[in-house]
Structures are given as structure tokens and as C-alpha cells.
Amino acid sequence: MSPNTSTALFTFPKDRGGLQIKMPRAIICSATWGHLTRCCQFDDGTRQLAEITYKDALEKHGCLDMEDLQFEAEFLTWDQVSQNSFAFACHLTSTIGIRVSWDPFNPDWIASAANTDLAQVMIDTQHLIHTQLKNEQKRAKVVEIRDEGKLVKMQTENGETFMMKTEGQDTTTGYPTLREAIQRTSPTLVRLSQLTEPNRIYGIEVRKSGKRKIGWAQAIYPLRARLQD
């Protein structure tokens, strides 16, 4: 769960759906889910390892998705789930009586979308992202897709052009990848649909007529917790 998630679920009286006190297991639960969301946030080696771990948990316990895994983890012991971070997190939610709705590797997420899909959305919407060019902070947009989406041609507000990788880790040019640049410019963005919403502009400081920026409190977070039915 994100750092600003309310802890009221853990502290409300029982007749209001809570556990009366903030129990150690609830604290571990919040920290574990927060760790997993951070591992899956960016397109890097950590996310790749997290995806392997997630798929391993689903396969080992015969589950289809995160919600299915939470139901299964309810009947597993602490030792059985402690070897896999996703299984462990699901076991914790089950023991404190909540369910978490989260699809960490959804193809409609910015971090999971196909290279060409992400690049095309950035071209269509003309969103400006922050990046460093020649030791100066610049704002640039995607103008062309190269090499089946693995590379994109960027253009700054001053007309300068340069190439940027779409995913992975770029250790040659010194530029962040496109996914990293989007996340750094607008850390509240999660889904591709958020880039295409017609009434908002992300990462632009100047307000325009009919447009408004998104605030942190308004962001659509990828992870939701609710009491068990």
C-alpha cells in the first residue's frame, strides 16, 4: 500500500470494520505491500525479478491471479509462504481480514505496455516529459518510433532531437528510458488511459484553458484494499 494509505482500516473498532489496535502483523502487511509496489513501479531488473517471483507463486499454488492467490494463502502456513514475497503478502492480508485488488503486470499499465503502444500514445497526446540533455533539464516529446518501438526519437521545446530507449536500462547514452522519464515526470501515472484523459495534462506546469493538472491526492493508485466479504 502506498505511504499515504489510511491506517484507519487497522485502527477502527471491530464494530466499524477494524481491528481496534494497530497490530504488528498489520504493520508488516502494509510494509510488504508497499515494498512490492515499489519493486513493480519501474521497468528495470527489479521489476523483472518481481514478475518471475509473482508467476512462480501463481504456478506453485495453482492460482490465476492475485485475488485467487490471497484465498489460497489463507490456508498456508507462515513457513510455506515465507519463501515467496507475493505469497507472503497475500497470506498477511488474509490473516488480518482484508483483500487487496492489484494486477501488477497488467498490459494496460505504463510499466507493462508494449513498446510501440506506449510510444504511440506519447506521440498522439504530445505529452512533454522531463529529461537531462547536455547537463541541462529539458522538456521533450516523442516524435517518431524506431526499431519496432525499442527506440524513440525525442524533440525538445527548442527543436533539439535525440534518441531514447523505450525500456530496460540505458547505460550508453546517459539518458533515462522513456518509461523512467514518464514516471519521474509524473509519478502518479499508472495506466495508459491516464495519459489519454482529455481533461488533464500531466507534467506541465502551465495551466491551459480547459485543462487542469492532477494532484497527488487525486491520483488513481494501482492497489486497493478492502475488508473480506
Secondary structure, 3 states (H helix, E strand, C coil): CCCCCCCHHHHCCHHHCCCCCCCHHHHHHHHHHHHHHHHCCCCCHHHHHHHHHHHHHHHHCCCCCHHHHHHHHCCCCHHHHCCCHHHHHHHHHHHCCEEEECCCCCCCECCCCCHHHHHHHHHHHCCCEEEEECCEEEEEEEEEEEHHHCEEEEEECCCCEEEEECCCCCCCCCCCCHHHHHHHHCCCCCEHHHHHCCCECCCCCCCCCCCECCCHHHCCCCCEEEECC
